[in-house]
């Protein structure tokens, strides 16, 4: 059974070959977190920056005040979950 995904494409896409590089998939849970927790879409940039480090094992990282868990699925980066970090007190 394959998990449905939501693909996010950037405005700078210029052709079909660039679509694979600029595409970031969200699991249903990840998409729900982005919508319900008001996660900024700029956090998706972090996944593209860390693309060379991604593999099938989930990678946890912080980017622009957001904690993200992502991994590669069928060669495409996928956000598993994300949440905002509280500012230091």
Backbone as a printed PyTorch tensor [residue, N CA C, xyz], in Angstrom:
tensor([[[  0.8390,  -1.1750,   0.0000],
         [  0.0000,   0.0000,   0.0000],
         [  0.8860,   1.2410,   0.0000]],

        [[  0.6440,   2.1530,  -0.9160],
         [  1.4410,   3.3710,  -0.9670],
         [  0.7160,   4.4870,  -0.2530]],

        [[  1.4880,   5.3210,   0.4010],
         [  0.9230,   6.4440,   1.1440],
         [  0.7020,   7.6230,   0.2040]],

        [[ -0.4830,   8.2340,   0.2140],
         [ -0.7140,   9.3960,  -0.6410],
         [  0.2030,  10.5430,  -0.2310]],

        [[  0.6290,  11.3370,  -1.1910],
         [  1.5120,  12.4570,  -0.8990],
         [  0.9830,  13.7340,  -1.5200]],

        [[  1.4630,  14.8350,  -1.0020],
         [  1.1820,  16.1550,  -1.5550],
         [  2.5190,  16.7080,  -2.0090]],

        [[  2.6160,  17.1260,  -3.2550],
         [  3.8630,  17.6630,  -3.7920],
         [  3.8060,  19.1830,  -3.7780]],

        [[  4.8940,  19.8080,  -3.3490],
         [  5.0180,  21.2610,  -3.3410],
         [  6.0630,  21.6250,  -4.3830]],

        [[  5.7220,  22.5150,  -5.2990],
         [  6.6410,  22.9390,  -6.3390],
         [  7.0140,  24.3930,  -6.1260]],

        [[  8.2390,  24.7370,  -6.4360],
         [  8.7000,  26.1090,  -6.2640],
         [  8.4060,  26.9270,  -7.5080]],

        [[  8.3970,  28.2580,  -7.3530],
         [  8.1240,  29.1580,  -8.4690],
         [  9.2540,  29.1800,  -9.4740]],

        [[ 10.4710,  28.8420,  -9.0520],
         [ 11.5940,  28.9290,  -9.9770],
         [ 11.7200,  27.7370, -10.9110]],

        [[ 10.7550,  26.8330, -10.9130],
         [ 10.7950,  25.6900, -11.8360],
         [ 10.8150,  26.1700, -13.2780]],

        [[ 11.6910,  25.5640, -14.0570],
         [ 11.7860,  25.9770, -15.4590],
         [ 11.4770,  24.8550, -16.4320]],

        [[ 11.5110,  23.6330, -16.0000],
         [ 11.2530,  22.5310, -16.9200],
         [ 11.0070,  21.2470, -16.1750]],

        [[ 10.6440,  20.1890, -16.8940],
         [ 10.3400,  18.9180, -16.2520],
         [ 11.5220,  18.3150, -15.5090]],

        [[ 12.7500,  18.5380, -15.9990],
         [ 13.9060,  17.9670, -15.3030],
         [ 14.1360,  18.6550, -13.9660]],

        [[ 13.7860,  19.9390, -13.8610],
         [ 13.9340,  20.6560, -12.6030],
         [ 12.8660,  20.2640, -11.5910]],

        [[ 11.7520,  19.7340, -12.0500],
         [ 10.6520,  19.4020, -11.1480],
         [ 11.0820,  18.3900, -10.0970]],

        [[ 11.8950,  17.4230, -10.4720],
         [ 12.3380,  16.4070,  -9.5240],
         [ 13.2180,  17.0270,  -8.4600]],

        [[ 14.0780,  17.9640,  -8.8200],
         [ 14.9770,  18.5920,  -7.8670],
         [ 14.2140,  19.5240,  -6.9280]],

        [[ 13.2070,  20.2440,  -7.4450],
         [ 12.4910,  21.2260,  -6.6510],
         [ 11.2920,  20.6500,  -5.9110]],

        [[ 10.9670,  19.3990,  -6.1070],
         [  9.7910,  18.7920,  -5.5030],
         [ 10.0940,  18.3140,  -4.0980]],

        [[  9.2050,  18.6310,  -3.1820],
         [  9.2690,  18.0980,  -1.8250],
         [  7.9030,  17.5040,  -1.5380]],

        [[  7.8590,  16.2310,  -1.1870],
         [  6.5980,  15.5610,  -0.8790],
         [  6.3290,  15.6510,   0.6140]],

        [[  5.0570,  15.6280,   0.9440],
         [  4.6340,  15.5970,   2.3360],
         [  3.8110,  14.3400,   2.5630]],

        [[  4.1010,  13.6310,   3.6460],
         [  3.2090,  12.5380,   4.0060],
         [  1.8950,  13.1790,   4.4490]],

        [[  0.8430,  12.3950,   4.5630],
         [ -0.4220,  12.9590,   5.0350],
         [ -0.2570,  13.5790,   6.4160]],

        [[  0.4850,  12.9130,   7.2720],
         [  0.7370,  13.4630,   8.6030],
         [  1.5200,  14.7690,   8.4970]],

        [[  2.5550,  14.7810,   7.6340],
         [  3.3520,  15.9980,   7.4520],
         [  2.5220,  17.1490,   6.9080]],

        [[  1.6570,  16.8780,   5.9410],
         [  0.7950,  17.9240,   5.3780],
         [ -0.1690,  18.4430,   6.4330]],

        [[ -0.7130,  17.5430,   7.2250],
         [ -1.6210,  17.9330,   8.2910],
         [ -0.9080,  18.8240,   9.3100]],

        [[  0.3200,  18.4810,   9.6450],
         [  1.0890,  19.2880,  10.5940],
         [  1.3560,  20.6750,  10.0310]],

        [[  1.7090,  20.7480,   8.7410],
         [  1.9930,  22.0440,   8.1120],
         [  0.7520,  22.9270,   8.1700]],

        [[ -0.4050,  22.3450,   7.8730],
         [ -1.6430,  23.1210,   7.8620],
         [ -2.1370,  23.4690,   9.2680]],

        [[ -2.1910,  22.4840,  10.1550],
         [ -2.7500,  22.7200,  11.4860],
         [ -1.8200,  23.5170,  12.3930]],

        [[ -0.5240,  23.3490,  12.2370],
         [  0.4330,  24.0110,  13.1330],
         [  1.0100,  25.2870,  12.5330]],

        [[  0.4930,  25.6840,  11.3600],
         [  0.9300,  26.9170,  10.7080],
         [  2.4450,  26.9300,  10.4940]],

        [[  2.9520,  25.8400,   9.9370],
         [  4.3830,  25.7240,   9.6360],
         [  4.6580,  26.5480,   8.3810]],

        [[  5.6570,  27.4440,   8.4130],
         [  5.9370,  28.2510,   7.2190],
         [  6.4800,  27.3830,   6.0890]],

        [[  6.0480,  27.6860,   4.8800],
         [  6.5010,  26.9070,   3.7310],
         [  7.9970,  27.0870,   3.4800]],

        [[  8.5880,  28.1340,   4.0410],
         [ 10.0410,  28.3060,   3.9060],
         [ 10.8000,  27.1540,   4.5460]],

        [[ 10.1650,  26.4660,   5.4930],
         [ 10.8170,  25.3140,   6.1210],
         [ 11.0790,  24.2150,   5.1020]],

        [[ 10.3190,  24.2070,   4.0010],
         [ 10.5500,  23.2130,   2.9560],
         [ 11.8940,  23.4330,   2.2740]],

        [[ 12.3890,  24.6730,   2.3050],
         [ 13.7030,  24.9640,   1.7210],
         [ 14.7840,  24.1340,   2.4030]],

        [[ 14.6420,  23.9500,   3.6980],
         [ 15.6300,  23.1800,   4.4530],
         [ 15.7750,  21.7710,   3.9240]],

        [[ 14.6720,  21.1820,   3.4970],
         [ 14.7240,  19.8260,   2.9460],
         [ 15.5390,  19.8220,   1.6590]],

        [[ 15.3210,  20.8160,   0.8060],
         [ 16.0840,  20.8760,  -0.4490],
         [ 17.5660,  21.1230,  -0.1850]],

        [[ 17.8830,  21.9380,   0.8330],
         [ 19.2920,  22.1910,   1.1560],
         [ 19.9850,  20.9280,   1.6600]],

        [[ 19.2390,  20.0820,   2.3480],
         [ 19.8300,  18.8720,   2.9230],
         [ 19.6220,  17.6300,   2.0570]],

        [[ 19.1700,  17.8200,   0.8410],
         [ 18.9100,  16.6960,  -0.0560],
         [ 20.0880,  15.7260,  -0.1720]],

        [[ 21.3410,  16.2050,  -0.2610],
         [ 22.4520,  15.2430,  -0.3510],
         [ 22.6080,  14.3610,   0.8930]],

        [[ 22.0730,  14.7930,   2.0310],
         [ 22.1970,  14.0160,   3.2660],
         [ 21.0380,  13.0570,   3.4870]],

        [[ 19.9680,  13.2190,   2.7340],
         [ 18.7890,  12.3810,   2.9490],
         [ 18.9790,  10.9820,   2.3920]],

        [[ 18.4450,  10.0150,   3.1090],
         [ 18.3550,   8.6400,   2.6300],
         [ 17.0680,   8.0590,   3.1920]],

        [[ 16.9180,   6.7560,   3.1950],
         [ 15.6670,   6.1540,   3.6480],
         [ 15.4820,   6.2330,   5.1590]],

        [[ 16.5550,   6.5120,   5.8850],
         [ 16.4600,   6.6770,   7.3330],
         [ 16.0350,   8.1230,   7.6240]],

        [[ 15.0350,   8.3420,   8.4790],
         [ 14.5840,   9.7080,   8.7630],
         [ 15.7090,  10.5890,   9.3190]],

        [[ 15.7700,  11.8100,   8.8170],
         [ 16.7490,  12.8000,   9.2530],
         [ 16.0030,  13.9010,  10.0010]],

        [[ 16.4550,  14.2020,  11.2080],
         [ 15.8460,  15.2640,  12.0180],
         [ 16.7520,  16.4830,  11.9530]],

        [[ 16.1520,  17.6630,  11.7070],
         [ 16.9520,  18.8890,  11.6620],
         [ 16.0910,  20.0950,  11.9830]],

        [[ 16.7530,  21.2000,  12.2950],
         [ 16.0890,  22.4710,  12.5640],
         [ 16.3780,  23.4200,  11.4220]],

        [[ 15.3560,  24.1680,  11.0170],
         [ 15.5320,  25.1520,   9.9520],
         [ 14.5260,  26.2720,  10.1620]],

        [[ 15.0150,  27.4860,  10.3140],
         [ 14.1870,  28.6860,  10.4630],
         [ 13.1100,  28.5300,  11.5270]],

        [[ 13.5060,  28.0430,  12.6920],
         [ 12.5730,  27.9240,  13.8090],
         [ 11.6010,  26.7650,  13.7200]],

        [[ 11.8790,  25.8240,  12.8250],
         [ 11.0060,  24.6620,  12.6510],
         [ 11.8410,  23.3970,  12.7810]],

        [[ 11.3320,  22.4310,  13.5230],
         [ 11.9660,  21.1240,  13.6210],
         [ 11.3150,  20.2360,  12.5710]],

        [[ 12.1100,  19.6250,  11.7010],
         [ 11.6030,  18.8480,  10.5680],
         [ 12.1840,  17.4360,  10.6210]],

        [[ 11.3620,  16.4670,  10.2800],
         [ 11.8170,  15.0860,  10.1060],
         [ 11.4950,  14.7170,   8.6560]],

        [[ 12.5260,  14.3580,   7.8970],
         [ 12.3550,  14.0490,   6.4750],
         [ 13.2090,  12.8470,   6.0940]],

        [[ 12.8600,  12.2310,   4.9670],
         [ 13.6400,  11.1130,   4.4350],
         [ 13.3700,  11.0040,   2.9450]],

        [[ 14.1240,  10.1510,   2.2630],
         [ 13.8930,   9.8980,   0.8450],
         [ 12.9090,   8.7420,   0.6850]],

        [[ 11.9500,   8.9250,  -0.2010],
         [ 11.0030,   7.8720,  -0.5510],
         [ 10.9640,   7.8040,  -2.0750]],

        [[ 11.3850,   6.6810,  -2.6220],
         [ 11.4520,   6.4950,  -4.0810],
         [ 12.2420,   7.6060,  -4.7530]],

        [[ 13.3180,   8.0590,  -4.1190],
         [ 14.1990,   9.0670,  -4.6980],
         [ 13.7520,  10.5020,  -4.5190]],

        [[ 12.5980,  10.7320,  -3.8960],
         [ 12.1110,  12.0920,  -3.6670],
         [ 12.1060,  12.3940,  -2.1790]],

        [[ 12.4700,  13.6200,  -1.8060],
         [ 12.4350,  13.9710,  -0.3790],
         [ 10.9950,  14.0650,   0.1160]],

        [[ 10.7490,  13.5630,   1.3200],
         [  9.4130,  13.6030,   1.9050],
         [  9.5070,  14.0750,   3.3540]],

        [[  8.6850,  15.0480,   3.6910],
         [  8.5920,  15.5030,   5.0790],
         [  7.6250,  14.5860,   5.8060]],

        [[  8.1010,  13.9920,   6.8830],
         [  7.2750,  13.0960,   7.6790],
         [  6.4650,  13.9140,   8.6780]],

        [[  7.1160,  14.8370,   9.3570],
         [  6.4470,  15.6930,  10.3230],
         [  7.2550,  16.9690,  10.5150]],

        [[  6.6180,  17.9690,  11.0730],
         [  7.2930,  19.2370,  11.3410],
         [  6.5380,  19.9700,  12.4440]],

        [[  7.2580,  20.7310,  13.2440],
         [  6.6140,  21.5710,  14.2400],
         [  7.5010,  22.7520,  14.5660]],

        [[  6.8630,  23.8320,  15.0190],
         [  7.5910,  25.0480,  15.3960],
         [  8.3080,  24.8230,  16.7130]],

        [[  9.4920,  25.4000,  16.8160],
         [ 10.2470,  25.3490,  18.0670],
         [  9.8860,  26.5760,  18.9000]],

        [[  9.8090,  26.3940,  20.1840],
         [  9.5440,  27.5110,  21.0670],
         [ 10.7830,  28.3920,  21.1600]],

        [[ 10.6020,  29.7080,  21.1980],
         [ 11.7760,  30.5760,  21.3420],
         [ 12.4320,  30.3480,  22.6940]],

        [[ 13.7620,  30.4790,  22.7530],
         [ 14.4480,  30.2660,  24.0410],
         [ 13.9990,  31.3040,  25.0670]],

        [[ 13.8090,  30.8370,  26.2920],
         [ 13.3630,  31.7700,  27.3400],
         [ 14.4750,  32.1760,  28.2670]]])
